[in-house]
Amino acid sequence: MRAFSSLRQLEEKGVCVNEYLTNEHEGVFKARLDCKRWGKKRNVFAYFTFEDGSKIMVAAWQNTGYLGIPEIEEGAMLTLTFEKAKNGISYLRKVERNEGQ
């Protein structure tokens, strides 16, 4: 499925993203892609559930090829790599499909 075009469209489909927070940790995490939507600044927002049940939201930008997120189907199990930048914010740097996905 393609990314939703707006937050409003997500809400109209009954998807509530209020419980998704930003990730504050660096490291490698296994997660399921729950849904995705386009942002207003040439970015895509992706909503994931980690193995421990925590829910996070990340933005991926055009200059990184959106990390391939627009092409990944919802429900896919992935390995996400986060790195902290000099400003202390943890950014998604790499998205990999898990074996068998």
Phi, psi and omega in degrees: 000141178287164179291144174298154184273345182198165175297322179300317180297321176301312181297320179296331178274002178084016179268121179256120182252010182297333183275357180273130181245169175279150179277130181256001186248147172263160180135189182248131185226145172267138185205159174255135175281114182275314177193173181208154178209154178281143174266183182267353186239048180056045177225167175233137175260134179238140183244122186237153168245121178286166179304326181278003178093351179290148183246129181229156178236136178227159174248140174236144190247161181302321184293349176252011183068023181059016181056022178079002185302318182301333182272350183274133181284148177297142182094349180294141175268130188227163169248123183249135177246123178248140176230143177276136177272174179302332180280001177088357180272138179271121182247145174288124183247336185208140177232125179231140173287142175283155180305139179083003181257000000 
